[in-house]
Amino acid sequence: MNTSIRPMPPYFIVRVPKKEQQERKDKIGSLYYPPAFAFMKRGMQCGEIVSIGQDAHVNFPAAEIGHFLLFHHFIEHKETKSKSKFFMVDEDDDYNYYAVTGLYHNGDRNLSYGIWDGESLIPNKENIFLFPEVAAKGDVENIDIHVEGMSNLVTNIAFEKASGGIITAKSVKRTREDMIRQMSVNRERIDKISPFMRWREDVVAEVKRLEEENNKISKEINKKRYEPFQIAGINEETQQFFWDAFKCSVGAGDFVYVLNLATHMIIEFQSVEYIVAGTQYIYAPLEWILNCYSKYKDLVAV
């Protein structure tokens, strides 16, 4: 492809290496999966910028040719009725080339998230990059459990040391991924035992219990609340907004409260997973909330 050709004003043109893209779709580690299983589940979700439209540049001036653009998985996977790639504009022996919207245009949303400039992640002004929730870490080392007749078991449970030296399990908040995984396990169990419901009352009771548990988990997943997340990357305009609105200097490593239902978009870049959340779903920086509590704590009922 002639990379000197400029796209229409709202678009970036990116190139994605074919070899790495195919491996990403077909393989995780040493395990290969059939195309039907991998479809729409994995992709590079990034590509080297080779050309930038004028409006895309105005909307995201930090993006430059040679940077890596992070984008929605639709770019690599969406197809038309004729099965031709919807966003793909060209290809050569080594690369596939895609047009990626750099701003809302003609009914199409902005499908670009941000860039990697070689040193840091920089989202566009519509988004913020967050680190996903991580499992709780214990205050003490893993505990070896000795069971007669069995090899030693090392727990992955987070423990904490209470007053008096008593060690107890830490209270751990289940992540959305944990809850979805549990629902999947329950559903597999239901599918496995449901053929026996006609003859066994205990199976009927077990299926009912699992379905009720899944309903409770589903309600918990979809319950709206603001939760703290650590910032992985933030745009300068968003930083300025925080200063103007909250008088807080917020950057990578700081925490902000974000609507939980807006934190489901996950991308992976350089073997690290990040949440992409729209800036309109940010409630406030943690620093501002703590400052407010410190100032008005005497007025808060405990």
For each residue, the residues with C-beta under 8 A, 3 or more apart:
1: 5 15 50 89 90 91 92 95 97
2: 5
3: 13 15 50 51
4: 51
5: 1 2 13 51
6: 51 52 53
7: 11 12 13 51 52 53 56 99
8: 11 53 99
9: 53 54 55 56
10: 53 55 56 101 102 103 105 106
11: 7 8 53 56 99 100 101 102
12: 7 49 51 52 53 56 63 69 99 100 101 102 112
13: 3 5 7 49 50 51 52 89 97 98 99 100
14: 46 47 48 49 50 69 71 97 98 100
15: 1 3 47 48 50 95 96 97 98
16: 20 21 44 46 47 48 76 95 96 97 98
17: 20 21 44 94 95
18: 21 22 91 94 95 96
19: 22 23 94
20: 16 17 23 24 44
21: 16 17 18 24 25 43 44 76 96
22: 18 19 25 26
23: 19 20 26 27
24: 20 21 27 42 43 44
25: 21 22 35 38 42 43
26: 22 23 32 33 35 38
27: 23 24 30 31 32 33
28: 31 33 42
29:
30: 27
31: 27 28
32: 26 27
33: 26 27 28 37 38
34: 37 38
35: 25 26 38 39
36: 39
37: 33 34 41
38: 25 26 33 34 35 41 42
39: 35 36 77
40: 73 77
41: 37 38
42: 24 25 28 38 73
43: 21 24 25 73 75 76 77
44: 16 17 20 21 24 47 76
45: 70 71 72 73 75 76 267 268 269
46: 14 16 68 69 70 71 116 267 269
47: 14 15 16 44 68 69 71 98 100
48: 14 15 16 66 67 68 69
49: 12 13 14 52 63 64 65 66 67 68 69 115
50: 1 3 13 14 15 65 97
51: 3 4 5 6 7 12 13 65
52: 6 7 12 13 49 56 57 63 64 65 102
53: 6 7 8 9 10 11 12 56 57 102
54: 9 57 58
55: 9 10 58 59 102 103 105
56: 7 9 10 11 12 52 53 59 60 63 101 102 103 112
57: 52 53 54 60 61 63 102
58: 54 55 61
59: 55 56 102 103 110 124 125
60: 56 57 63 102 103 112 115 124 125
61: 57 58
62: 115 117 122 235 236
63: 12 49 52 56 57 60 67 69 102 115 124
64: 49 52 67 115 117
65: 49 50 51 52
66: 48 49
67: 48 49 63 64 115 116 117 118
68: 46 47 48 49 115 116 269
69: 12 14 46 47 48 49 63 100 112 114 115
70: 45 46 112 113 114 115 116 121 267 269 276
71: 14 45 46 47 75 100 111 112 113
72: 45 75 111 112 113
73: 40 42 43 45 76 77
74: 77 78 86 87 111
75: 43 45 71 72 78 87 98 100 111
76: 16 21 43 44 45 73 87 96 98
77: 39 40 43 73 74
78: 74 75 85 86 87
79: 83 84 85 86
80: 83 84 85 86
81:
82:
83: 79 80
84: 79 80 88
85: 78 79 80 88 96
86: 74 78 79 80
87: 74 75 76 78 98 99 100
88: 84 85 91 96 97 98
89: 1 13 97 98 99
90: 1 96 97
91: 1 18 88 95 96 97
92: 1 95 97
93:
94: 17 18 19
95: 1 15 16 17 18 91 92
96: 15 16 18 21 76 85 88 90 91
97: 1 13 14 15 16 50 88 89 90 91 92
98: 13 14 15 16 47 75 76 87 88 89
99: 7 8 11 12 13 87 89
100: 11 12 13 14 47 69 71 75 87 111 112
101: 10 11 12 56 104 105 108 109 110 111 112
102: 10 11 12 52 53 55 56 57 59 60 63 110 112 124
103: 10 55 56 59 60 110
104: 101 108 109 110
105: 10 55 101 108 110
106: 10
107:
108: 101 104 105 111
109: 101 104
110: 59 101 102 103 104 105 124 126
111: 71 72 74 75 100 101 108
112: 12 56 60 69 70 71 72 100 101 102 124
113: 70 71 72 123 124 127 129 267 276
114: 69 70 121 122 123 124 127 129 233 235
115: 49 60 62 63 64 67 68 69 70 121 122
116: 46 67 68 70 120 121 122 269 270
117: 62 64 67 120 122
118: 67
119:
120: 116 117 233 252
121: 70 114 115 116 129 232 233 269 274
122: 62 114 115 116 117 233 235
123: 113 114 126 127 128 129 233 234 235 238 276
124: 59 60 63 102 110 112 113 114 127 235
125: 59 60 235 237 238 279
126: 110 123 278 279
127: 113 114 123 124 235 276 277 278 279
128: 123 231 233 234 235 238 256 258 276 277 278 279 282
129: 113 114 121 123 231 232 233 234 274 275 276
130: 229 230 231 232 256 258 263 274 275 276 277
131: 134 229 230 231 232 274 275
132: 175 266 273 274 275
133: 173 175 176 229
134: 131 137
135: 158 172 175
136: 158 170 172 173
137: 134 158
138: 141 142 157 158 159 160 170
139: 159 160 161 170
140: 143 159 160 161 167
141: 138
142: 138 154 155 156
143: 140 154 155 157 159 167
144: 152 153 154
145: 152 153 154 155
146: 152
147: 150 153
148:
149:
150: 147 153
151:
152: 144 145 146
153: 144 145 147 150
154: 142 143 144 145
155: 142 143 145 159
156: 142
157: 138 143 169 170
158: 135 136 137 138 169 170 172
159: 138 139 140 143 155 167 168 169 170
160: 138 139 140 167 168 169 170
161: 139 140 165 166 167
162: 165 166 167 168
163: 166
164:
165: 161 162
166: 161 162 163
167: 140 143 159 160 161 162
168: 159 160 162
169: 157 158 159 160
170: 136 138 139 157 158 159 160
171:
172: 135 136 158
173: 133 136
174: 178 179 182
175: 132 133 135 178 179
176: 133 179 180 221 260 263 264
177: 180 181
178: 174 175 181 182
179: 174 175 176 182 183 217 220 221
180: 176 177 183 184 221
181: 177 178 184 185
182: 174 178 179 185 186 213 217
183: 179 180 186 187 214 217 218
184: 180 181 187 188
185: 181 182 188 189
186: 182 183 189 190 210 211 213 214
187: 183 184 190 191 210 214
188: 184 185 191 192
189: 185 186 192 193 206 210
190: 186 187 193 194 207 210 211
191: 187 188 194
192: 188 189
193: 189 190 196 197 203 206 207
194: 190 191 197 203 207
195: 198
196: 193 199 200 203
197: 193 194 200 203 204 207
198: 195
199: 196 203
200: 196 197 203 204
201: 204 205
202: 205 206
203: 193 194 196 197 199 200 206 207
204: 197 200 201 207 208
205: 201 202 208 209
206: 189 193 202 203 209 210
207: 190 193 194 197 203 204 210 211
208: 204 205 211 212
209: 205 206 212 213
210: 186 187 189 190 206 207 213 214
211: 186 190 207 208 214 215
212: 208 209 215 216
213: 182 186 209 210 216 217
214: 183 186 187 210 211 217 218
215: 211 212 218 219
216: 212 213 219 220
217: 179 182 183 213 214 220 221
218: 183 214 215 221 222
219: 215 216 222 223
220: 179 216 217 223
221: 176 179 180 217 218
222: 218 219 261
223: 219 220 260
224: 259 260 261
225: 259 260
226: 257 258 259 260 283
227: 257 258 260 263
228: 255 256 257 258 286
229: 130 131 133 255 256 257 258 263 275 277
230: 130 131 253 254 255
231: 128 129 130 131 234 250 251 252 253 254 255 256
232: 121 129 130 131 252 274 275
233: 114 120 121 122 123 128 129 252 274
234: 123 128 129 231 238 239 250 251 252
235: 62 114 122 123 124 125 127 128 238 239 279
236: 62 239 240
237: 125 240 241
238: 123 125 128 234 235 241 242 279
239: 234 235 236 242 243 249 250 251
240: 236 237 243 244
241: 237 238 244 245 279
242: 238 239 245 246 248 249 250 285
243: 239 240 246 247 248 249 250
244: 240 241
245: 241 242
246: 242 243 284 285 287 288
247: 243 288
248: 242 243 285 287 288 291
249: 239 242 243
250: 231 234 239 242 243 254 256 285 287
251: 231 234 239 254
252: 120 231 232 233 234
253: 230 231
254: 230 231 250 251 285 286 287
255: 228 229 230 231 285 286 287
256: 128 130 228 229 231 250 282 283 284 285 286
257: 226 227 228 229 282 283 284 285 286 289
258: 128 130 226 227 228 229 262 263 277 281 282 283
259: 224 225 226 262 263 281 283
260: 176 223 224 225 226 227 263
261: 222 224 264
262: 258 259 277 278 281
263: 130 176 227 229 258 259 260 275 277 281
264: 176 261
265: 275 276 277
266: 132 273 274 275 276
267: 45 46 70 113 273 274 276
268: 45 271 272 273 274
269: 45 46 68 70 116 121 272 274
270: 116
271: 268
272: 268 269
273: 132 266 267 268
274: 121 129 130 131 132 232 233 266 267 268 269
275: 129 130 131 132 229 232 263 265 266
276: 70 113 123 127 128 129 130 265 266 267
277: 127 128 130 229 258 262 263 265 281 282
278: 126 127 128 262 281
279: 125 126 127 128 235 238 241 282
280:
281: 258 259 262 263 277 278
282: 128 256 257 258 277 279
283: 226 256 257 258 259
284: 246 256 257 288 289
285: 242 246 248 250 254 255 256 257 288 289
286: 228 254 255 256 257 289 290
287: 246 248 250 254 255 290 291
288: 246 247 248 284 285 291 292
289: 257 284 285 286 292 293
290: 286 287 293 294
291: 248 287 288 294 295
292: 288 289 295 296
293: 289 290 296 297 300
294: 290 291 297
295: 291 292
296: 292 293 299 300
297: 293 294 300
298:
299: 296
300: 293 296 297
301:
302:
